Amino acid sequence: MEQNTSSVYTPPKHFLSAATIVLNDHKEILLIKGPMRGWEMPGGIVEEGESLTDAAIRETKEESGIDIEVVKFCGVFQNVNKSICNTLFLAKPTGGILTTSPESLEVGFFPIEQALKMITIENFRQRIEYCLDSSKHPFCVEFENL
């Protein structure tokens, strides 16, 4: 069997994302309604050369129109099979106006209990619950989703 002796390096294909649980002064959570996954917290892929917190701030602004201040790193959810690491942060709004985008059909702040009922993807609900429970910080949740 011939070995490939080529010096070409193929980097691994991993995805790193940053998402925020944004709580306003009324203890309401910022949610966006995406075109594919329904209601969820704002977030997205970290770009090359971008820090995790900068990505969380940028994605929140792009998807909701809201400016934020990151308050705390909460933890990581890792989808092992899909090579996706989702970093999660607590944040507070500092300005901006609720605005939809191509990534968000609707945006708004919702009471926690209502927000959790609106989210149909169980894993997304679990992420919010973990972020809201400071006794779990920092967390590293590894799961396999085939």
N, C-alpha and C positions, 0 to 999 in steps of 0.2 A: 504494500500500500504506500503510495507516494504521499509525502508530507508537503504541505504548503509552506514553502520557505520564504514566501513574499513578506516584505517588511511593511506591507500595508496594514494599518491598524484600523479596525472598525470599532468605534466607541459603542458602549452599551446604550440601548434605547430605554432610558428611564424618563419618566415625567415627574416634575416637581411642581406642585401647585401651592398657592397661598390663598386662604379664605378667611373671612372675618365674621365674627358674631358681633354686630354693632348694636349696642344698647343705648337708647336715649334716656333722658332724665325721667321719663314716665315708665321705665323698665319695659319698653317695647323693643322688639327685635326688627332689624331691617331685613326684609326678604325681597328677592327678585323672582319673577316668574319667567323661567327660560323657555324657549320654544320647544325644547326636547324633553327636559326632565321635570318640568313643573316648578313649584315653589322650592327655593333653596337660598342659602346664604350666598352673598357675592364672593367671587373668587375666580382664580384661573391660573394658567401656566406662568411660572416664573421665567422671564426672558433671560437670555445669556447676558451675563454681566450685571444682573439686577439682584438686589438683596431681597430676602423673603419679605421683610416689612415694606419695602418699597413696592413690591409686587402686590401685596395685600392692599395697600393704599391706592395704587393705580387701578387695580381691578374693581375695587369698590366704587371709585369715582366713575370709571368707564361704564359700569353696569347699572349704577343707581343715580349718579349725579351728586352723590353725597361725599363731602370731604370728611376724613376721619383722622383721629389720633389713635395709634395702636397703644393699648394700655398694657397688654400682657400676652406673652406666648403661652399657649395652653398645652399643645401637644401635636402628635402626628398620628394620622390614620394611614396605614400602608396596605394597598391592594397588592399582595405578593405576586399573584399570577399575571396581573396586567402591568407590573413594574411602575406603579403610581404611588407617590408619597404626597399626601395632602397635609400641609402644615396649617394649623388653626390658631387664630389670634382673637382676643377680645379687643374691642375698639369702642370709641365713643365718637359721635358725630361732632364736627366742629364748624360746619357750614355747608354750602351747596343747596341745591334744590332738587327734590325728587324728580328724576327724568328717566324715561325709558331709553333703550338703545337696541341695536340689532340683536343683542344678547339677552335683553330683558323686555318682555311684552308688557309687564306690569311691575311696579315697585311700590313699597310702602313699609311703614312701621306698624307692627301688630303686637298685641299683648302676647306674652310668652305662651300661654296655654293655647290660644287660637293659632299662633304660628306653628306650634308643634303638630296641630291637627291638619294644617294646610299642606304640610310636607308629606308627600306620598312615598318617597324613597326612605325606607327605614334607616339605612346607614347615615343619611343626612340628618335625620332626627336625632340619632345617637350622637353624632358629632356635636350638635348644639347642646344636648343634655350634658355631655362630658365637659364642654367649655363652661357651662353655667355652674358646674359643681367643682369649686376650687379644691376640694379634698382629693380630686383625681389628678390634679396638675403636678408635674407634667405627665402626660400619658403617651403611651406608644401602643396603638391598637393595630395588630397585624391580622389581616383576614385574607381569605382566598375566595375570589369570585370568578368562577369559571365561565 
